[in-house]
Each structure stands twice: as C-alpha cells, then as structure tokens.
C-alpha cells in the first residue's frame, strides 16, 4: 500500500469517525467497547490454551484450540489497529502489553507452549501500533501542512478575488476618467482654437491657418488674401441695448457672414467686434473687391433682436500675400492698418493695402523696434507740467509727461510712439518705468522742498487692465516710500469700453490706498455722463480740444460750462487742459473751473527747473 493510499484510507476513516461518532459519548462508548472486546478475547485465548479445555469439535482436532486462539489474536490485532486509528495509541499499547503478559503467563505458568505464536502476534501488533503511531503523526503533519496551504490558498484566492474586483472598479474609474479627459481635451481644444461666443475660429487658429497657407504658397507660388473686418460703432449697441444683446447680435453677424462666403474660405473672430476672412484663392483685385463688397452690402440688411431692428455697417481692410507681407503677423497688421484707414475716411468701405500704407507700416515697425530698447538704452526722460488754482494761481501739482529721444530716430513725438506702445504691449513696461522714476523724483521733492505738490501720472488702458497693475503700484509706493495721498492716476475715457466690473474693482482698490483718481480727456472718447456717477473719480480733466474752441464756438462754450457745473454737483474737481489765452482763462474762471493746466501759466519743466519753481512757491499748495 502506498503512502497516498494509506493517507486516503486514514482520511476516510477519520471522516467516518468524525461524522459517525461526533459526540463525546459515542467516542467514549466505542473506546470502552474496544477495550472490553480486547480483554474478553485475551481471556478467551488464555482459557482456550489451558490443557483440558478442549470440548466439542475442539476435541476432534489436535490443534483446534490453537487455531481458534490464533484467530482471536488476529482479531486482537485488528482491535489494536482500530484503537490506533482512532488516536488511542496509549490505550492500544497498554492493552497490547496486557495481552502479551497474559500470553506469557500462559506459557510460563501453564506450560502452554501453543501460545507462543500468540506472543509473536502480540509483539508484531505492538510494532504495527508503533509504526501506525509514527506514520500517523507524519501524515497528520503533512495533512496539517496541506490544510495550512489550503487555507493560505483560500486566503490568497479571496485576496485575488477582492483585488480583481478592486482592479475592475479601478479600471471602470480609469475608463470614466479617460472619457472625461477626452471630453475635456476636446472642449479645451475647442476653446483654444474657437471663439466660444460665435463658434468661429479664434485669433490663434486664424494665425495657424495663415502660417499653413504661407508654407504651402512658398512651394506652389500661390497668393491669397486676408480681410480685416471691424463693425462700425458697435459700442452703441452695447451701451443702448446691453452686452447680452450685443453678444446675440455678434452671433447673428457671424451667421450672416458665413452665409455669404465661399465654401473654401476661412472666417474667424479676432475678438470684440473684429472678424477676419482668409481667402485662399488667387483672385484679381477686382474680383476680391466685388467679393468683399458683397459681404459689406449683405451686412446692411436689418437685423432683428428682441423685436428691435438694428442697422450696422463695417469697415473692411484687405492685404494680399506676398505683396503686402510674408508672415501672418505682417499680413494681419497690414489688413488692420488698412481697416483703420477706412475708419478715418468715413467707415463702411472696402480698401486695399497700398504703398503709402507700406511706408507707414515700415516706419511703425522701426519705431516699435527702437522703442523696445529705449529703457535699456536710457533714451527716456520725464518732464512735469504744472497745474494751478484757476483763481488764486496757487500751485496744485504736476502732470508727468514722457519724452523719448531715440539714438536712431531722434526726438519722437508721444503722439507717435504711445499708440504703438499700447498696440504692442510695450506700454506696460514703459508705464511702470514712468511710475517708478516719477515717484522717486517727487519723494525727493517732498523731502527737500517746503511744498508737497500732487503728482499726476497718465495710465494707459492697456496698462490699467493688467491684473498686476494695482499690486505694481503698491510695490512701487513701498519701494520709493512716496506718500500715496499725493499720487493721482489719470485714466482716459477708453477704460469705459472695458469690463466695468474690473475697472471699478481696480479704481476702488486704488482709492483704498489713498490714491486720487482723475478722468483724463473727458468729452473726446467713450464716456457718457452716466459714467461720472459710476466711477469713483476725484478730478475731471476737460480736453484741450474743447478749451481751444470755447471762445469761437458756441457749442463748445456751452458744453464746457455744462461739464463744469455737472462735475461740481457730483463733488468732482475740474482741471482744464491746454489753457493758452487770457480769454480762455476768464471764461473758465467765470464758470468756476477749479484748476488750469497749459502754456499760459506753465510749460513742462525738466531737470532743475522743477526745483526752481517749487522754491518760489508758498508752503501751502492748492488742492
């Protein structure tokens, strides 16, 4: 019998034992039954082996009793084996020893030598019991090891099953995350390349398309056209009907343009009320003019929004590759400049970029390139124009004016370089430089002079709308140690076309720092009288255009008087710019204008001229 067979037999017996005799009483009964049977057989064997005990059939055979005793001994061996299998090894050994002693007694005392084989059987049974004991212990160890392995495997199986469920759940979560990421990526790509309001390609995608066409045209020597489109007086729609209606209107304009363009052309929105049309076909100038003019005419048809009819026109500027530019930036700049020429000449027209514009563009590029290095080359300087009390002639303060003397271009007028600086974003660095230098200068003025005049600094709308604008002013105030109460920032009316919420937030932050706010060039730009109530301004500056004509023109005469009166009712001081004659001064004084600024009483001062003027002033400063 192999080890596997024995293990199977034992396991089967134990299963029967554990299932058939599960209770303690049954096991105890079985044990005592085996003991009783063994002792009974031992007694019967001794009795049979005693001389003179043969009877019946046993007398007829010479070895009948011996045979029967041998059979009984075999039964005893089976009993011992059964006891061993039922884990009663000690009991089996004790009974085996008792059995051997009984046989020895029969041999030694009764001289029954026929019992010798029984003694051998008992000795063999003892060996079998011992072997079974040893074998069973080993087998139990193996079974225990197998059971432990089984339990470990079951634990591992459960862990693997749990891990499988977890992995399955994680996989589902990853799939969901991938789906969300793909959806977000598509949305981000759309937002990166398309205008969210109209669904048209945005500036970035327009530039990408231009660069692609330029690359293709260089190999095939093709030409194409770029049209810059700007709606005329779109701000009036926003002001009168609200921004929501303005957005709906832009959507309808996009739909109308799309309906009128060639299937292969590329229409996009650059931002605000500006659109761009790329025509990737080689058309003659007349064909281009007719095509773009058809779009202009189509736009003239009335729009209906919220049961209101709206009529609008647009200005169109056309630039052609490669004649008008060999890069996306140059083409857009040329088309943009052409569109502004249309604006200057009366709007609602189509115009092509020409040689004169090319010269103007080249000059502009030259100014831009030199301007980028102006700070580093130390070509910039500041002058300060005094502001006086219109009645007492007392000094109020100074407006800071920027001057540029280029090593390459010579003295460049602010009217030329400031617009370019604003369009290119250079104004942000220029404005910071002006604030830094002006505050440093007037910090020293306040320390050394008896008077403390107000320092007014012009702020470009581009600079003003930068998120870092207010923190930048706060940082310069801390660096220079200049008292914020004597700083006045001048913003132009163009801030009114920006986000009013952002404008108000920035202005209130400046006011909280103690800085004064002045609205510059009032009456020439975008501001309506309602803005005077919304904006937290301290000072209103009337543009020189109105001051120049207050004596000759009745309209300007009445307008300036009304502006002064309205500002005073709102608690706002008024500064008149560009006052050059006594007649102008007399009129402004009669209307109660608070302060004047102009060549009549003071030109812009540079260098030591500032200190000379301050040394002649009384200690008290107006304002």
Residue pairs with C-beta under 8 A, 6 or more apart in sequence:
1 9
3 139
6 135
6 139
7 139
7 142
7 143
10 85
10 136
10 139
11 143
13 85
17 85
17 86
20 26
21 27
21 30
27 86
30 86
31 83
31 86
31 88
31 91
34 79
34 82
34 83
34 86
34 88
34 91
35 91
35 95
37 75
37 79
38 76
38 79
38 80
38 95
38 99
39 95
39 98
41 72
41 73
41 75
41 76
41 79
42 76
42 98
42 99
42 102
43 102
44 72
45 69
45 72
45 73
45 76
45 102
45 103
45 106
45 115
45 118
46 102
46 103
46 105
46 106
46 115
47 53
48 65
48 68
48 69
48 72
49 65
49 66
49 69
49 106
49 110
49 112
49 114
49 115
49 118
50 106
50 110
50 112
51 110
51 111
51 112
53 65
54 64
54 65
57 64
58 64
58 65
58 68
61 67
63 114
65 114
66 114
66 117
69 114
69 115
69 118
70 117
70 118
70 121
73 117
73 118
73 121
73 122
74 121
76 99
76 121
76 122
76 125
77 121
77 124
77 125
77 128
79 95
80 92
80 95
80 96
80 125
80 128
80 129
81 125
81 128
81 129
81 132
83 89
83 91
83 92
83 95
83 129
84 92
84 128
84 129
84 132
84 133
84 136
85 132
85 136
87 136
89 129
89 132
89 133
92 129
93 126
93 129
93 130
96 122
96 125
96 126
96 129
97 126
99 122
99 125
100 119
100 122
100 123
100 126
103 115
103 118
103 119
103 122
104 119
106 112
106 115
107 113
107 115
107 116
107 119
192 202
192 204
193 201
193 202
193 204
193 205
193 208
194 200
194 201
194 202
194 205
195 201
195 202
195 268
195 269
197 247
197 250
197 251
197 269
198 250
198 251
198 254
198 269
199 254
200 254
200 258
200 267
200 268
200 269
200 275
201 209
201 266
201 267
201 268
201 269
202 268
202 269
202 270
202 271
203 268
203 269
203 270
203 271
203 276
205 268
206 266
206 268
206 270
206 276
206 278
206 332
207 328
207 329
207 332
209 266
209 268
209 278
210 226
210 278
210 328
210 331
210 332
211 327
211 328
213 224
213 278
213 280
213 321
214 321
214 326
214 327
214 328
216 222
217 223
217 224
217 321
217 322
222 282
223 282
223 320
223 321
223 322
223 323
224 278
224 279
224 280
224 281
224 282
224 320
224 321
225 278
225 279
225 283
225 288
225 318
225 319
225 320
225 321
226 276
226 277
226 278
226 279
226 318
226 319
226 320
226 321
226 331
226 332
226 334
226 335
227 276
227 277
227 278
227 279
227 292
227 316
227 317
227 318
227 335
228 270
228 274
228 276
228 316
228 317
228 318
228 319
228 332
228 335
228 336
228 338
228 339
229 257
229 274
229 275
229 276
229 277
229 295
229 314
229 315
229 316
229 339
230 273
230 274
230 275
230 314
230 315
230 339
230 343
231 253
231 273
231 274
231 312
231 313
231 314
232 312
232 313
232 314
232 315
232 343
232 347
232 348
233 312
233 347
234 246
234 272
234 273
234 312
235 497
235 526
237 245
237 246
237 249
237 310
237 312
238 245
238 246
239 528
241 249
241 305
241 306
241 308
241 310
245 305
245 306
248 305
249 303
249 305
249 310
249 312
250 269
250 273
252 303
252 305
253 275
253 299
253 303
253 312
254 267
254 269
254 275
256 298
256 299
256 301
257 267
257 275
257 277
257 295
257 298
257 299
258 267
259 298
260 294
260 295
260 298
261 267
261 277
261 295
262 279
262 281
262 291
264 280
264 281
265 277
265 278
265 279
265 280
265 281
266 277
266 278
266 280
267 275
267 276
267 277
267 278
268 275
268 276
268 277
268 278
269 275
269 276
270 276
276 332
276 335
277 292
277 295
279 288
279 291
283 291
285 352
288 318
288 320
288 352
289 350
289 352
292 316
292 318
292 350
293 350
295 316
296 313
296 314
296 316
296 348
296 349
296 350
299 312
299 313
299 314
300 311
300 313
302 309
302 310
302 311
303 309
303 310
303 311
303 312
304 310
313 347
313 348
314 348
315 339
315 340
315 342
315 343
315 347
315 348
315 349
316 339
316 342
316 349
316 350
316 351
317 334
317 335
317 336
317 337
317 338
317 339
317 340
317 341
317 342
317 351
317 353
318 335
318 338
318 350
318 351
318 352
318 353
319 325
319 331
319 332
319 334
319 335
319 338
319 352
319 353
320 352
320 353
321 331
324 330
324 331
324 334
324 335
324 353
324 358
325 331
325 333
325 334
333 361
334 353
334 357
334 358
334 361
335 353
337 353
337 357
337 360
337 361
337 364
338 351
338 352
338 353
338 357
339 351
341 351
341 357
342 348
342 349
342 350
342 351
345 351
364 420
366 408
366 409
367 409
367 412
367 416
367 417
367 420
368 420
368 424
368 426
370 406
370 408
370 409
371 404
371 417
371 420
371 421
371 424
371 426
371 430
372 426
373 379
374 380
374 404
374 406
374 430
375 429
375 430
375 433
377 407
379 404
379 405
379 406
379 407
380 402
380 403
380 404
380 430
380 433
381 402
381 403
381 404
381 405
381 606
382 400
382 401
382 402
382 403
382 434
382 437
382 438
382 441
382 606
383 400
383 401
383 403
383 604
383 605
383 606
384 398
384 399
384 400
384 401
384 604
384 605
384 606
384 610
385 398
385 399
385 401
385 597
385 602
385 603
385 604
385 605
386 395
386 396
386 397
386 398
386 453
386 597
386 601
386 602
386 605
386 613
387 395
387 396
387 397
387 398
387 399
387 454
387 456
387 575
387 595
387 596
387 597
388 394
388 395
388 396
388 595
388 596
388 597
388 601
388 602
388 622
389 395
389 396
389 594
389 595
389 622
389 623
390 576
390 585
390 588
390 589
390 593
390 594
390 595
390 596
391 589
392 622
393 601
394 617
394 618
394 620
394 621
394 622
395 451
395 453
395 613
395 614
395 617
395 621
395 622
396 453
396 454
396 595
396 621
396 622
396 623
397 453
397 454
397 455
397 456
397 486
397 488
397 621
397 623
398 442
398 453
398 454
398 455
398 456
398 605
398 610
399 456
399 457
399 458
399 490
399 597
400 434
400 438
400 455
400 456
400 457
400 458
401 414
401 458
401 604
402 414
402 418
402 430
402 434
403 411
403 414
404 411
404 412
404 414
404 417
405 411
405 412
406 412
418 427
418 460
420 426
421 427
421 430
421 460
422 460
422 461
422 462
425 462
427 460
427 462
427 463
428 462
428 463
428 466
431 459
431 460
431 463
432 463
432 472
432 476
434 457
434 458
435 457
435 472
435 473
435 476
436 476
436 479
436 480
438 455
438 457
439 455
439 476
439 477
439 480
439 482
439 487
440 480
440 482
441 610
442 453
442 455
442 482
442 486
443 480
443 481
443 482
445 452
445 453
445 610
445 611
445 614
446 452
446 482
446 483
446 486
448 611
449 611
449 614
449 615
450 614
450 617
450 619
451 614
451 617
451 618
451 619
451 620
451 621
452 483
452 486
452 621
453 486
453 614
453 621
454 486
454 487
454 488
454 516
454 621
454 623
455 482
455 486
455 487
455 488
456 488
456 489
456 490
456 518
457 487
457 488
457 489
457 490
458 490
458 492
458 520
459 469
459 489
459 490
459 491
460 492
461 491
461 492
461 494
461 495
461 498
463 469
464 491
464 495
464 498
464 503
464 506
465 495
465 498
465 499
465 502
465 503
466 472
469 506
470 506
470 509
470 510
473 489
473 510
473 513
473 515
474 513
476 482
477 484
477 487
477 513
484 513
484 514
484 515
485 514
485 515
487 515
487 516
488 515
488 516
488 517
488 518
488 538
488 539
489 510
489 515
489 516
489 517
489 518
490 518
490 519
490 520
490 541
491 507
491 517
491 518
491 519
491 520
492 519
492 520
492 521
492 525
493 519
493 520
493 521
493 522
493 524
493 525
493 526
493 527
493 531
494 525
494 526
495 503
496 503
496 525
496 526
496 527
496 528
496 531
497 526
500 534
503 535
504 534
504 535
504 536
507 517
507 535
507 536
507 537
508 536
510 517
511 517
511 536
516 538
516 539
517 535
517 536
517 537
517 538
517 539
518 537
518 538
518 539
518 540
518 541
518 575
519 527
519 532
519 535
519 537
519 539
519 540
519 541
520 541
520 543
521 541
521 543
521 577
522 540
522 541
522 542
522 543
522 563
523 542
523 543
523 545
523 546
523 559
523 563
524 543
524 545
529 566
532 540
532 566
532 567
532 570
532 572
533 570
537 572
538 572
538 573
539 572
539 573
539 574
539 575
540 563
540 567
540 572
540 573
540 574
540 575
541 574
541 575
541 576
541 577
541 597
542 560
542 563
542 564
542 574
542 575
542 576
542 577
542 593
543 577
543 578
544 577
544 578
544 598
546 556
546 559
546 560
546 563
547 560
547 576
547 577
547 578
547 579
547 584
547 588
547 598
548 578
549 556
550 556
550 557
550 560
550 584
550 587
550 588
551 557
551 581
551 583
551 584
551 587
557 587
560 576
560 587
560 588
560 591
561 591
563 574
564 574
564 588
564 591
564 592
564 593
565 591
565 592
567 573
567 574
568 574
568 592
573 594
573 595
573 623
574 593
574 594
574 595
575 593
575 594
575 595
575 596
575 597
576 584
576 588
576 593
576 595
576 596
576 597
576 598
577 597
577 598
578 597
578 598
578 599
579 585
579 588
579 596
579 597
579 598
579 599
579 600
579 601
580 598
580 599
580 600
581 600
582 600
584 600
585 596
585 600
588 596
595 622
595 623
602 613
605 613
